[in-house]
């Protein structure tokens, strides 16, 4: 291809791709077409733009104890009660990205295991255990969102029972 990437960016791409050759080639091609292989921070920007930050927002809201949070908003000249908090963010995320419940569980698992939340080890273990139980229930249930709601309530209980 005749590319001359900056030193270290290929290692960064390899790390981000995590063994997925297609993803590594795609990231390299994406960066090279936009002439952004000369700065390693460009890869961070691309990764941040393509990951589902909404999953992190959902989990953070549950950790703060805001699973069901209703707000009044003006819509069409009338006040309407709108679901916010973790469940509101979850519904919005699932609708915008056409995610199924098992997709959400997979993204939450990836978020928890990459260490981006900096949770205490005991809390992380309890949340991962609750997520595993949720994932099993999702596989046997027709209503996966209900299982995710139960998981978010469990995350709230875990966060309330442990010092943050």
C-alpha positions as CSV (number, residue, x, y, z in Angstrom):
1,X,0.0,0.0,0.0
2,X,3.0,2.3,0.3
3,X,2.0,3.5,3.8
4,X,4.4,4.9,6.3
5,X,2.7,4.9,9.7
6,X,4.2,6.5,12.7
7,X,6.3,4.3,15.0
8,X,4.1,2.4,17.4
9,X,0.7,2.9,15.8
10,X,0.7,-0.7,14.3
11,X,1.3,-2.0,17.8
12,X,-1.6,0.1,19.1
13,X,-3.9,-1.2,16.3
14,X,-2.8,-4.7,17.1
15,X,-3.7,-4.2,20.8
16,X,-7.1,-2.6,20.0
17,X,-8.0,-5.3,17.5
18,X,-7.3,-8.0,20.1
19,X,-6.4,-10.7,17.6
20,X,-9.2,-9.8,15.1
21,X,-7.3,-9.4,11.8
22,X,-10.3,-7.9,10.0
23,X,-10.7,-5.3,12.6
24,X,-6.9,-4.4,12.5
25,X,-7.0,-4.1,8.7
26,X,-10.2,-2.0,8.8
27,X,-8.7,0.4,11.4
28,X,-5.5,0.7,9.4
29,X,-7.4,1.4,6.2
30,X,-9.7,3.8,7.9
31,X,-6.8,5.8,9.4
32,X,-4.8,5.8,6.2
33,X,-7.7,7.0,4.0
34,X,-8.1,10.0,6.3
35,X,-4.3,10.6,6.4
36,X,-4.3,10.0,10.2
37,X,-1.6,7.4,10.6
38,X,0.9,10.0,11.6
39,X,-0.4,10.5,15.1
40,X,-1.2,7.7,17.6
41,X,-3.9,9.8,19.3
42,X,-6.0,9.5,16.2
43,X,-6.5,5.8,16.8
44,X,-7.8,6.7,20.3
45,X,-10.3,9.1,18.8
46,X,-11.5,6.5,16.3
47,X,-11.9,3.8,19.0
48,X,-13.7,6.2,21.3
49,X,-16.1,7.2,18.5
50,X,-16.9,3.6,17.6
51,X,-17.4,2.1,21.0
52,X,-20.7,2.2,22.8
53,X,-20.2,4.8,25.4
54,X,-23.9,4.4,26.2
55,X,-23.2,1.1,27.8
56,X,-20.9,2.7,30.3
57,X,-23.5,5.4,30.9
58,X,-26.1,2.8,31.7
59,X,-23.8,1.0,34.2
60,X,-22.7,4.2,35.8
61,X,-26.3,5.3,36.4
62,X,-27.1,2.0,38.0
63,X,-24.0,2.3,40.2
64,X,-25.2,5.7,41.3
65,X,-28.6,4.2,42.3
66,X,-30.5,5.8,39.5
67,X,-32.2,2.8,37.8
68,X,-35.7,4.3,37.5
69,X,-35.4,8.1,37.2
70,X,-38.4,10.0,35.9
71,X,-38.1,13.5,34.6
72,X,-40.7,16.0,33.3
73,X,-39.9,17.2,29.8
74,X,-41.7,19.6,27.4
75,X,-42.7,17.7,24.3
76,X,-44.9,19.4,21.7
77,X,-46.0,22.1,24.1
78,X,-47.0,19.6,26.8
79,X,-45.2,18.3,29.8
80,X,-44.5,14.6,29.6
81,X,-43.0,12.2,32.1
82,X,-39.9,10.6,30.5
83,X,-37.9,7.6,31.9
84,X,-34.3,8.6,32.5
85,X,-31.6,6.9,34.6
86,X,-30.1,3.6,33.7
87,X,-33.3,2.2,32.2
88,X,-34.0,5.2,30.1
89,X,-30.4,5.2,28.8
90,X,-30.8,1.4,28.1
91,X,-34.0,1.8,26.2
92,X,-32.5,4.6,24.1
93,X,-29.3,2.6,23.4
94,X,-31.2,-0.5,22.4
95,X,-33.4,1.4,20.1
96,X,-30.7,3.5,18.5
97,X,-28.3,0.7,17.9
98,X,-30.8,-2.1,17.4
99,X,-29.3,-4.2,20.2
100,X,-30.7,-7.3,21.6
101,X,-30.4,-8.1,25.3
102,X,-27.6,-10.6,24.8
103,X,-25.7,-7.9,22.8
104,X,-26.0,-5.6,25.8
105,X,-24.8,-8.2,28.2
106,X,-21.8,-8.9,26.0
107,X,-21.0,-5.1,25.8
108,X,-21.3,-4.8,29.6
109,X,-19.0,-7.8,30.1
110,X,-16.4,-6.2,27.8
111,X,-16.7,-2.9,29.7
112,X,-16.2,-4.6,33.0
113,X,-13.3,-6.8,32.0
114,X,-11.3,-4.0,30.2
115,X,-11.0,-2.2,33.5
116,X,-12.2,1.2,32.3
117,X,-14.5,1.7,35.3
118,X,-11.9,1.3,38.0
119,X,-14.2,-0.6,40.4
120,X,-13.0,-2.3,43.6
121,X,-12.3,-6.0,43.1
122,X,-15.0,-7.3,45.3
123,X,-17.6,-5.1,43.7
124,X,-16.4,-6.1,40.2
125,X,-16.7,-9.8,41.1
126,X,-20.2,-9.4,42.4
127,X,-21.3,-7.4,39.4
128,X,-19.7,-10.0,37.0
129,X,-21.5,-12.7,39.0
130,X,-24.8,-10.9,38.6
131,X,-24.1,-10.4,34.9
132,X,-23.4,-14.1,34.4
133,X,-26.7,-14.9,36.1
134,X,-28.5,-12.3,33.9
135,X,-26.9,-13.8,30.8
136,X,-28.2,-17.3,31.7
137,X,-31.7,-15.9,32.3
138,X,-31.6,-14.0,29.0
139,X,-30.9,-17.2,27.1
140,X,-34.0,-18.9,28.7
141,X,-36.4,-15.9,28.6
142,X,-38.5,-14.3,25.9
143,X,-38.1,-10.9,27.5
144,X,-34.5,-10.1,27.7
145,X,-35.0,-6.5,28.7
146,X,-36.7,-7.6,31.9
147,X,-33.6,-9.6,32.8
148,X,-31.4,-6.6,32.1
149,X,-33.7,-4.5,34.3
150,X,-33.3,-7.0,37.1
151,X,-29.5,-6.9,36.6
152,X,-29.4,-3.1,36.9
153,X,-31.4,-3.3,40.1
154,X,-28.8,-5.9,41.4
155,X,-26.0,-3.5,40.4
156,X,-27.7,-0.8,42.4
157,X,-27.9,-3.1,45.4
158,X,-24.3,-4.1,45.1
159,X,-23.1,-0.5,44.9
160,X,-25.3,0.5,47.9
161,X,-23.9,-2.3,50.0
162,X,-20.2,-1.5,49.4
163,X,-18.2,1.6,49.9
164,X,-17.2,3.3,46.7
